[in-house]
Amino acid sequence: MIPSSLRARFTIIAACAILVALVLAGFALTFIFDGNIRARAVAEVGDDLRTLAAHARIAQDGRLVIDIELGDPRFRTPYGGYYWQAGRGQTVELKSRSLLDFTIDWRPQSPTGNDVALYERAAPEGRRMFVLERRVVVPGGTTPTIARIAVGLDQGELDEARTAFIQFAASSLAALGIALVAGLWFATQTGLAPLRALRASLIEVHHGRRTTVEGTFPDEVRPLVDDLNALLQARNADLVTARARAGDLAHGLKTPLAVLSSTARHLRETGQAEAAAEIDGEIQRMSRHVTRELVRARAGVRAFRRTHPTLVEPMARTLTKALGALPSANPITFEVKISPRATAPMDETDLTEVLGNIIDNARKWARGHVRISADEVPGGGIRISVEDDGPGLPADDHSFEIERGRRLDEQVEGSGFGLAIVKDLVEAYGGDLTLGRSPLGGLKVDITLP
């Protein structure tokens, strides 16, 4: 599964590329080391072979003699890993003490001229060796004699050197890989920093603290920032235009409504009270619909602009003080349980209208107690609750759906548009409004804003 994070993608892809490159480098270095150490071993063996050939002669009694003792102690150590032998034809006449009773198998044919033959043979103790053999014209005697001299080196020494090199190379390449991945992570962090700055600036725009994306961005990101700013400006212009059109619509309807109202008065004066009442009812319904649509348009503009959060506690106290002064059948006690630092992500005017409608509705129905509280919700939102000790919802209506013009109690005078407008305002800010039964016994209205 491909991760969604660019940082993770870059890290994984680059780490895989680094791993493949280091593995290939390891094989290449091992191959180069093998070739180099083998070449050096062949050169060393060749030097000893030439030394032996230079000191070979035929004694008076016809024996093959080599008048030198090679300095490498391995030639004198039994099965020491470094060997030589000499002879004529397929016969071995001389050999180093390191061979003891072991002899190196000659090639079927000896080298011709001054050529040197390189081949592998079995070594003592079940090991393998590479052998360098040379054909030598040995002086002495009545006629020149052709002799064969071979020097062998145990492959185990080369294998040990190869193993040691592989271990060293593996640890070195692993350290290099870790350093490269760390450098890659740092480079990725630095390279993606402009995107983090862009996100932070967008959050500022989202929260209403800025109207455009601001900051210093590289050339590759700047076109995106310019397009975003152009989009934000166009969106703001569209919303302002839409709001202006809504205002023009409301203003344009005032005159026809005024004419209809005048017509209703004229009809009432001429004794047609029933027709006048019907016209007045239609005028009121049209006015409510226009008011509601204007509220929704205004809330949509403000919600998009993400105005600064509004303190809830002082607003709630101001509203309860003002509503508490209104005449009521029963004396009402308002209880405000809100932290002074609690804020709601809603325009102050809209929040005043929302809380004013809900608290006023609770005041009308309460027998004597209204409680306003607020608490945080997961994700950084806020839940504002308004409860009363009135009759509440009907016993069989556990989930009341707010509809246009529907009242909680059809016997009480009212239009039913107050809570509907509140719901529109809350939803314009991405929130939710729910009704339920309060522990006080009456209605509980919960407003959740993200």
C-alpha positions as CSV (number, residue, x, y, z in Angstrom):
1,M,0.0,0.0,0.0
2,I,1.4,3.4,-1.0
3,P,1.5,5.8,1.9
4,S,-0.3,9.1,1.5
5,S,2.5,11.2,3.1
6,L,5.0,12.7,0.6
7,R,7.7,12.5,3.3
8,A,7.0,8.8,3.7
9,R,7.0,8.2,0.0
10,F,10.3,10.1,-0.5
11,T,11.9,8.2,2.4
12,I,10.7,4.8,1.3
13,I,11.7,5.2,-2.4
14,A,15.0,6.8,-1.6
15,A,15.8,4.2,1.1
16,C,15.1,1.4,-1.4
17,A,17.3,3.1,-4.0
18,I,20.1,3.6,-1.4
19,L,19.8,-0.1,-0.3
20,V,20.0,-1.3,-3.9
21,A,22.9,1.0,-4.7
22,L,24.8,-0.1,-1.5
23,V,24.2,-3.8,-2.3
24,L,25.5,-3.3,-5.9
25,A,28.4,-1.3,-4.5
26,G,29.2,-4.1,-2.1
27,F,29.3,-6.7,-4.9
28,A,31.4,-4.5,-7.1
29,L,33.9,-3.7,-4.3
30,T,34.1,-7.4,-3.4
31,F,34.7,-8.3,-7.1
32,I,37.4,-5.6,-7.4
33,F,39.0,-6.7,-4.1
34,D,39.0,-10.4,-5.2
35,G,40.7,-9.4,-8.5
36,N,43.2,-7.2,-6.8
37,I,44.2,-9.6,-4.0
38,R,44.5,-12.5,-6.4
39,A,46.7,-10.4,-8.7
40,R,48.9,-9.5,-5.7
41,A,49.1,-13.2,-4.7
42,V,50.0,-14.2,-8.2
43,A,52.7,-11.6,-8.3
44,E,54.1,-12.8,-4.9
45,V,54.1,-16.4,-6.0
46,G,55.7,-15.4,-9.3
47,D,58.5,-13.7,-7.5
48,D,59.2,-16.8,-5.5
49,L,59.0,-18.9,-8.7
50,R,61.6,-16.8,-10.4
51,T,63.9,-17.0,-7.4
52,L,63.6,-20.8,-7.4
53,A,64.2,-20.9,-11.2
54,A,67.3,-18.7,-10.9
55,H,68.9,-21.0,-8.4
56,A,68.1,-24.4,-10.0
57,R,70.9,-26.5,-11.4
58,I,72.0,-30.1,-12.2
59,A,74.5,-31.6,-9.8
60,Q,77.5,-33.7,-11.0
61,D,75.6,-36.8,-10.1
62,G,72.7,-35.7,-12.3
63,R,70.4,-34.7,-9.4
64,L,68.2,-31.5,-9.6
65,V,69.4,-29.1,-7.0
66,I,68.0,-25.7,-5.9
67,D,70.6,-23.8,-3.9
68,I,68.4,-21.3,-1.9
69,E,66.2,-21.3,1.1
70,L,63.1,-19.0,0.6
71,G,62.6,-16.6,3.4
72,D,58.9,-17.0,3.9
73,P,58.4,-19.2,7.0
74,R,55.3,-20.8,5.6
75,F,57.6,-22.9,3.3
76,R,59.1,-24.5,6.3
77,T,55.9,-25.0,8.3
78,P,54.1,-28.3,7.7
79,Y,51.1,-27.6,5.7
80,G,51.8,-23.9,6.2
81,G,49.8,-22.9,3.1
82,Y,52.7,-21.9,0.9
83,Y,54.4,-24.7,-1.1
84,W,56.8,-25.4,-3.9
85,Q,58.1,-28.4,-5.8
86,A,60.4,-29.1,-8.7
87,G,61.1,-32.1,-11.0
88,R,61.5,-33.3,-14.5
89,G,58.7,-34.8,-16.6
90,Q,55.9,-36.0,-14.2
91,T,58.4,-36.8,-11.4
92,V,58.7,-34.7,-8.3
93,E,62.4,-34.5,-7.2
94,L,62.4,-31.6,-4.8
95,K,59.7,-29.9,-2.6
96,S,59.3,-27.6,0.3
97,R,59.2,-28.9,3.9
98,S,55.6,-27.5,4.1
99,L,54.4,-30.3,1.8
100,L,55.7,-33.2,3.9
101,D,54.5,-36.3,2.1
102,F,52.1,-34.4,-0.1
103,T,52.8,-33.7,-3.7
104,I,51.1,-31.3,-6.1
105,D,49.6,-33.0,-9.2
106,W,51.4,-31.8,-12.3
107,R,49.5,-30.6,-15.3
108,P,49.6,-33.2,-18.1
109,Q,51.8,-31.0,-20.1
110,S,54.4,-28.5,-18.9
111,P,54.4,-24.9,-20.1
112,T,56.2,-24.2,-23.3
113,G,59.1,-21.7,-23.6
114,N,59.1,-19.1,-20.8
115,D,55.3,-19.3,-20.3
116,V,53.8,-19.6,-16.9
117,A,50.7,-21.8,-16.3
118,L,48.2,-20.9,-13.6
119,Y,45.8,-23.6,-12.4
120,E,44.1,-25.0,-9.3
121,R,44.9,-28.2,-7.5
122,A,44.0,-30.0,-4.3
123,A,45.9,-28.8,-1.2
124,P,46.7,-30.7,2.0
125,E,44.0,-31.2,4.5
126,G,41.2,-31.2,1.9
127,R,41.8,-27.6,0.9
128,R,42.4,-26.0,-2.5
129,M,45.3,-24.0,-3.8
130,F,46.2,-22.1,-6.9
131,V,49.5,-23.1,-8.6
132,L,51.9,-21.2,-10.7
133,E,54.1,-23.4,-12.8
134,R,57.0,-22.6,-15.1
135,R,59.2,-24.5,-17.5
136,V,62.9,-23.9,-16.7
137,V,66.1,-24.7,-18.6
138,V,68.5,-25.8,-15.8
139,P,72.3,-25.5,-16.4
140,G,74.8,-28.2,-15.5
141,G,75.6,-31.6,-16.8
142,T,76.6,-32.3,-20.4
143,T,73.4,-31.1,-22.0
144,P,70.7,-28.5,-20.9
145,T,67.9,-30.1,-18.9
146,I,64.3,-29.0,-18.8
147,A,62.8,-28.9,-15.3
148,R,59.4,-27.9,-14.0
149,I,59.0,-25.7,-10.9
150,A,55.6,-25.0,-9.3
151,V,54.7,-22.8,-6.4
152,G,51.3,-23.1,-4.7
153,L,49.4,-20.8,-2.4
154,D,46.5,-22.1,-0.2
155,Q,43.2,-20.5,-1.3
156,G,42.1,-20.4,2.4
157,E,44.3,-17.4,2.9
158,L,42.6,-15.5,0.1
159,D,39.2,-16.6,1.4
160,E,40.1,-15.3,4.9
161,A,41.2,-12.0,3.5
162,R,38.0,-11.9,1.4
163,T,35.8,-12.6,4.4
164,A,37.5,-9.9,6.5
165,F,37.1,-7.4,3.6
166,I,33.4,-8.3,3.2
167,Q,32.8,-7.8,7.0
168,F,34.6,-4.5,6.9
169,A,32.8,-3.4,3.7
170,A,29.4,-4.5,5.0
171,S,29.8,-2.5,8.3
172,S,31.1,0.5,6.4
173,L,28.3,0.4,3.8
174,A,25.7,0.0,6.6
175,A,27.0,3.1,8.4
176,L,27.1,4.9,5.0
177,G,23.5,3.8,4.4
178,I,22.3,5.1,7.8
179,A,24.1,8.4,7.2
180,L,22.5,8.7,3.8
181,V,19.0,8.0,5.1
182,A,19.5,10.5,7.9
183,G,20.7,13.1,5.4
184,L,17.7,12.2,3.2
185,W,15.3,12.7,6.1
186,F,16.8,16.1,6.9
187,A,16.7,17.1,3.2
188,T,13.0,15.9,3.0
189,Q,12.2,17.9,6.1
190,T,13.9,21.0,4.7
191,G,12.4,20.5,1.2
192,L,8.8,20.1,2.4
193,A,9.0,23.0,4.9
194,P,7.3,25.3,2.4
195,L,4.4,23.0,2.2
196,R,4.1,23.0,6.0
197,A,4.2,26.8,5.9
198,L,1.5,26.8,3.2
199,R,-0.7,24.6,5.4
200,A,-0.2,26.8,8.4
201,S,-1.1,29.9,6.4
202,L,-4.2,28.1,5.1
203,I,-5.2,27.3,8.7
204,E,-4.9,31.0,9.5
205,V,-7.2,31.7,6.5
206,H,-9.6,29.0,7.7
207,H,-9.8,30.5,11.2
208,G,-10.4,33.9,9.9
209,R,-7.2,35.5,11.0
210,R,-6.1,36.2,7.4
211,T,-8.0,36.7,4.2
212,T,-5.1,35.5,1.9
213,V,-2.3,33.0,2.0
214,E,0.8,34.9,3.1
215,G,4.5,33.9,3.4
216,T,7.7,33.4,1.5
217,F,7.5,30.4,-0.8
218,P,9.9,28.9,-3.4
219,D,9.3,29.3,-7.1
220,E,7.7,25.8,-7.4
221,V,5.1,26.6,-4.8
222,R,4.4,30.3,-5.6
223,P,2.1,29.6,-8.6
224,L,-0.1,27.4,-6.3
225,V,-0.2,30.1,-3.6
226,D,-1.1,32.7,-6.3
227,D,-3.9,30.5,-7.6
228,L,-5.2,29.9,-4.1
229,N,-5.3,33.6,-3.3
230,A,-7.0,34.3,-6.6
231,L,-9.6,31.6,-5.7
232,L,-10.1,33.1,-2.2
233,Q,-10.6,36.6,-3.6
234,A,-13.0,35.4,-6.3
235,R,-15.0,33.4,-3.6
236,N,-15.2,36.4,-1.4
237,A,-16.3,38.6,-4.3
238,D,-19.0,36.0,-5.2
239,L,-20.3,35.9,-1.6
240,V,-20.4,39.7,-1.3
241,T,-22.3,39.8,-4.6
242,A,-24.7,37.1,-3.4
243,R,-25.3,38.9,-0.2
244,A,-25.9,42.1,-2.0
245,R,-28.4,40.4,-4.3
246,A,-30.2,39.0,-1.3
247,G,-30.4,42.5,0.2
248,D,-31.7,43.8,-3.2
249,L,-34.3,41.1,-3.2
250,A,-35.5,41.9,0.3
251,H,-35.5,45.7,-0.6
252,G,-37.4,44.9,-3.8
253,L,-40.1,42.9,-2.0
254,K,-40.7,45.7,0.6
255,T,-42.7,47.8,-1.9
256,P,-45.0,45.0,-3.1
257,L,-45.5,43.9,0.5
258,A,-46.3,47.5,1.5
259,V,-48.8,47.7,-1.4
260,L,-50.5,44.5,-0.3
261,S,-50.6,45.7,3.3
262,S,-52.2,48.9,2.2
263,T,-54.7,46.9,0.1
264,A,-55.5,44.8,3.2
265,R,-56.2,48.0,5.2
266,H,-58.4,49.3,2.5
267,L,-60.4,46.1,2.4
268,R,-60.8,46.1,6.2
269,E,-62.1,49.7,6.0
270,T,-64.6,48.7,3.4
271,G,-65.9,45.8,5.5
272,Q,-64.1,43.0,3.9
273,A,-62.3,41.9,7.1
274,E,-62.0,38.2,6.1
275,A,-60.2,39.0,2.8
276,A,-58.0,41.5,4.6
277,A,-57.0,38.9,7.3
278,E,-56.1,36.4,4.6
279,I,-53.9,38.9,2.8
280,D,-52.2,39.9,6.1
281,G,-51.5,36.2,6.8
282,E,-49.8,35.8,3.5
283,I,-47.8,39.0,4.0
284,Q,-46.6,37.6,7.3
285,R,-45.6,34.3,5.8
286,M,-43.7,36.0,3.0
287,S,-41.9,38.3,5.4
288,R,-40.8,35.4,7.5
289,H,-39.5,33.5,4.5
290,V,-37.6,36.6,3.3
291,T,-36.1,37.1,6.8
292,R,-35.0,33.5,7.0
293,E,-33.3,33.5,3.6
294,L,-31.5,36.8,4.5
295,V,-30.3,35.2,7.8
296,R,-29.0,32.2,5.9
297,A,-27.2,34.2,3.3
298,R,-25.6,36.4,6.0
299,A,-24.6,33.4,8.0
300,G,-23.1,31.7,4.9
301,V,-20.9,34.6,4.2
302,R,-19.7,35.0,7.7
303,A,-19.1,31.2,8.2
304,F,-17.0,31.1,5.0
305,R,-14.9,34.1,6.2
306,R,-14.3,32.3,9.5
307,T,-14.6,35.3,11.8
308,H,-12.8,35.4,15.1
309,P,-14.2,33.2,17.9
310,T,-16.7,34.8,20.2
311,L,-16.6,34.5,24.0
312,V,-19.7,32.7,25.1
313,E,-19.9,33.4,28.8
314,P,-20.3,37.3,28.7
315,M,-22.8,37.0,25.9
316,A,-24.9,34.5,27.8
317,R,-24.9,36.8,30.9
318,T,-25.9,39.8,28.8
319,L,-28.8,37.9,27.2
320,T,-30.1,36.5,30.4
321,K,-30.0,39.9,32.0
322,A,-31.9,41.4,29.1
323,L,-34.4,38.6,28.8
324,G,-34.9,38.4,32.6
325,A,-36.2,41.9,32.5
326,L,-39.1,40.9,30.2
327,P,-42.5,40.2,31.8
328,S,-43.1,36.5,32.6
329,A,-45.9,34.5,34.3
330,N,-43.3,33.0,36.7
331,P,-40.1,34.5,38.1
332,I,-37.2,32.9,36.2
333,T,-33.8,32.1,37.7
334,F,-31.0,31.9,35.1
335,E,-28.0,29.7,35.8
336,V,-24.9,30.3,33.6
337,K,-22.2,27.5,34.0
338,I,-19.7,28.5,31.3
339,S,-16.0,29.0,31.6
340,P,-14.9,32.6,31.0
341,R,-12.4,31.4,28.4
342,A,-15.0,29.3,26.4
343,T,-15.3,30.5,22.8
344,A,-17.6,29.6,19.9
345,P,-16.4,29.7,16.2
346,M,-19.3,31.9,15.2
347,D,-19.8,35.6,14.4
348,E,-20.9,37.6,17.4
349,T,-24.1,38.8,15.7
350,D,-25.1,35.3,14.7
351,L,-24.2,33.8,18.1
352,T,-26.4,36.5,19.7
353,E,-29.3,35.6,17.5
354,V,-28.8,31.8,18.1
355,L,-28.6,32.1,21.9
356,G,-31.2,34.8,22.1
357,N,-33.8,32.7,20.3
358,I,-33.0,29.5,22.4
359,I,-32.8,31.3,25.8
360,D,-36.0,33.3,25.0
361,N,-37.8,30.0,24.1
362,A,-36.6,28.4,27.4
363,R,-37.8,31.5,29.3
364,K,-41.3,31.3,27.8
365,W,-41.7,27.6,28.8
366,A,-39.7,27.4,32.1
367,R,-41.6,27.2,35.4
368,G,-38.7,29.0,37.2
369,H,-35.3,27.7,36.2
370,V,-33.2,28.0,33.0
371,R,-29.6,26.7,32.8
372,I,-27.0,27.6,30.2
373,S,-23.8,25.5,30.1
374,A,-20.9,24.8,27.7
375,D,-18.3,22.1,27.5
376,E,-15.6,21.0,25.0
377,V,-16.1,18.1,22.6
378,P,-13.4,15.9,21.0
379,G,-11.6,17.6,18.2
380,G,-11.6,21.1,19.8
381,G,-15.3,22.0,19.3
382,I,-17.8,23.3,21.8
383,R,-21.3,22.2,22.9
384,I,-23.6,24.8,24.3
385,S,-26.7,23.5,26.2
386,V,-29.8,25.5,27.2
387,E,-32.2,23.7,29.6
388,D,-35.4,24.6,31.3
389,D,-37.8,23.0,33.9
390,G,-40.9,23.4,31.7
391,P,-43.1,20.7,30.2
392,G,-40.4,19.7,27.6
393,L,-41.1,17.4,24.7
394,P,-44.1,15.2,24.5
395,A,-43.5,11.9,26.3
396,D,-43.8,9.9,23.0
397,D,-41.6,12.4,21.0
398,H,-38.0,11.3,21.8
399,S,-36.4,12.9,18.7
400,F,-38.1,16.1,17.6
401,E,-37.3,17.2,14.1
402,I,-37.3,21.0,13.6
403,E,-39.4,21.9,10.6
404,R,-40.4,25.2,9.0
405,G,-43.4,26.7,10.9
406,R,-43.7,23.7,13.3
407,R,-44.0,24.7,17.0
408,L,-43.2,22.6,20.0
409,D,-46.7,23.3,21.3
410,E,-49.4,24.2,18.8
411,Q,-51.4,25.8,21.6
412,V,-48.9,28.5,22.2
413,E,-48.8,31.6,20.0
414,G,-45.8,31.8,17.7
415,S,-44.6,31.3,14.2
416,G,-42.2,28.4,14.8
417,F,-39.5,30.1,12.7
418,G,-37.2,31.0,15.6
419,L,-35.7,27.5,16.1
420,A,-35.7,26.9,12.3
421,I,-33.6,30.0,11.8
422,V,-31.3,28.9,14.7
423,K,-30.8,25.6,13.0
424,D,-30.0,27.3,9.7
425,L,-27.4,29.5,11.4
426,V,-25.8,26.6,13.2
427,E,-25.6,24.4,10.1
428,A,-24.1,27.3,8.1
429,Y,-21.1,27.1,10.5
430,G,-20.9,23.3,10.1
431,G,-22.6,22.6,13.5
432,D,-25.6,20.7,14.7
433,L,-28.7,21.4,16.8
434,T,-30.5,18.7,18.7
435,L,-33.4,18.6,21.1
436,G,-33.9,16.3,24.0
437,R,-35.2,16.0,27.6
438,S,-33.3,17.9,30.3
439,P,-32.6,16.5,33.8
440,L,-34.4,19.6,35.0
441,G,-37.6,18.0,33.5
442,G,-38.0,20.3,30.5
443,L,-36.5,20.8,27.1
444,K,-32.7,20.6,26.4
445,V,-31.3,22.3,23.3
446,D,-27.7,21.3,22.4
447,I,-25.7,23.3,19.9
448,T,-22.5,21.6,18.7
449,L,-20.0,23.7,16.8
450,P,-16.8,22.2,15.3
